[in-house]
């Protein structure tokens, strides 16, 4: 993992300069993709392992076929450095190449962002996305390169040989489909569900219309692709907990419906420089991914300072939450300067791991907590 971390740090150091130069596809592959694949354990110089310009349908080719036991395990299609990777034709193309091959996994990348798709998932092309991860520090506010490396580790040669992506996808795609089905049910609860709820409530003063309204509020609707695994934790060994469960427990912008009623506090990870300059210096925190249904509930914000502090150390009352430029993210403005509290630390062998993304809790739990496990 140290090799991947160092590779990411080196790429980050040259990213801004190379973006200004409008790097084309070939140099993007040479400078970014090849280097990262090598760090992830793929032998770029060995065509039996990394076959560049691999022939596909209609005499065309995919940029990379990554092989395990001389058989393609993953297709990777590269675009120029500044390509936003939003062109549905590019997504459909690489998925089609993989589906016909047949190869289950394919990646679309601009050398910075890596979007991983399952060609066998029964869904429209955009919904075949399992997750994406970026090495750009601006897209991963407060996240050190080591944590980005851990997320990319599921694309390593070793992980592909162990079918780690299959393990992640099995639960993640199932959870997405179940969530989508429940969204549909709770948007217009059937009469059988309403009757079941009323029979369990045992209060005849609560009418069917009230039950329907309550269900729609307790189960907030989400964009169709929001339950895509947009980022993944590391893949530790020796654990019985499914990888996708670890993701959903530590997810960045989602709140479990059963817990949403008590949520009023957002907890954000912060590196030392950003914490001092923005959280303390500007009385705000920005570029936060938050779902619109949660925003009206948020009254407080707390800062988890990443390693070496590894603890929640400050909180502030929230004045308002506004869109952050045109990024689809938000800025939280404080009503008062942040208040220092007794650190709520990450402890050894804890259930909750070091915060990598936004998390939610209640202010009451935050005040009572002695360790990070007691916050979430």
C-alpha positions, 0 to 999 in steps of 0.5 A, a space after each residue: 500500500 505504501 507504493 500506491 500511496 507514494 504514487 498517488 502523492 506524486 501524481 497529485 503534485 503534478 496534477 494542476 500543472 498538467 491540467 493547464 496543459 490540456 493533456 491528451 489521451 496518450 500522455 495521460 495514459 503514460 503519465 497517470 494510468 500506466 504509473 498507477 497500474 504499475 503501483 497496483 501490481 500490474 506488470 505494464 511491460 508484460 502483454 500477457 498481463 496488461 494487453 494494450 489496444 486489446 482487439 474487441 468487436 468490429 475491429 476496434 480495441 479497448 485501451 487496456 485488458 488486464 489479465 489474470 491467468 492469461 484471461 482478461 479480468 478487466 477492461 480499462 478505457 482511458 480519456 484525456 486528463 480533462 475529460 469529465 467522463 460524463 459522455 454516455 457514449 463513452 460509458 456505453 462503449 466500454 461496457 459493450 466491449 466488456 459484455 461482448 468479450 465477455 469480461 465482467 468488469 470495466 473501467 472508464 478513466 481520465 487518469 484521475 477519476 476511475 469509474 468501475 462498471 459491471 457489464 453483467 448487471 441487469 440495468 441501464 448503462 449508467 446504473 451499472 456503475 459500482 463505484 468511482 474514486 478520484 486521486 484529486 485532493 480537491 475531490 477528496 477534501 480532508 482525505 490523505 493519499 493513503 486512504 485513496 490508495 486503500 480505495 483503489 486497492 480493489 483494482 489491484 492485481 491481487 484483488 482482481 485475482 481474489 474477485 474482490 469486486 464480485 464480493 462488493 457488487 453482490 451486496 451493493 447492487 442488491 441493496 440498491 435494487 431493494 432501496 429502489 423498490 422501497 422508494 417506490 413502495 413508500 412513495 405511494 404505500 399500498 393499502 395492505 401496508 397501511 393496514 398493517 401499520 395501523 394494526 401495529 399502531 393500535 390507534 384508531 385516531 390515526 387515519 390511513 392518509 396520516 400513515 401514508 404521509 408519515 411513511 413518505 417523510 420517514 423514508 426520504 426519496 433519493 436520486 436513482 443513482 445515489 445508492 451507487 457505491 461512490 467510494 469504498 473503504 479498504 478491504 481488510 482481511 480476516 473480517 466476516 462483515 460484508 464489504 458492502 455493509 462496511 460501505 453503507 455503514 460508513 457512507 458519505 452522504 446517506 442516512 439510514 431511514 430508521 435513524 433520520 428522526 434523531 439526526 441534527 449534526 453533521 460530522 466532517 473529516 478535516 486535515 490540519 491545514 483546512 481545519 485551521 484555515 477554514 473551520 476555525 478561520 472562516 467559520 464554515 466548511 465547504 464542498 460537503 456532499 449532503 442529501 437535500 432531505 437531511 439539510 433542514 435537520 442539520 443544526 450543528 457541525 462537528 470536526 473530526 481531525 484526521 491522523 495524527 489527532 484522530 478525534 472529534 475536537 470542535 463543534 459549531 452551531 449552523 447558521 445556514 447551508 447553501 449550494 457550493 458554486 456549481 459543484 452539487 455540493 454544499 457549504 455550511 456556514 456557522 452561526 458562531 465560531 467553533 467551540 473546542 471540546 474534550 477530544 472524542 477519539 478513535 480508539 484501537 479495535 473500534 467498531 467505527 473506523 477513521 472518518 473518511 467522509 461526512 457522517 451524521 449523528 445527533 448532538 445529544 449523542 455527541 455530547 455524551 460520547 467518550 469515544 468515536 464508537 459512541 458517536 455513531 
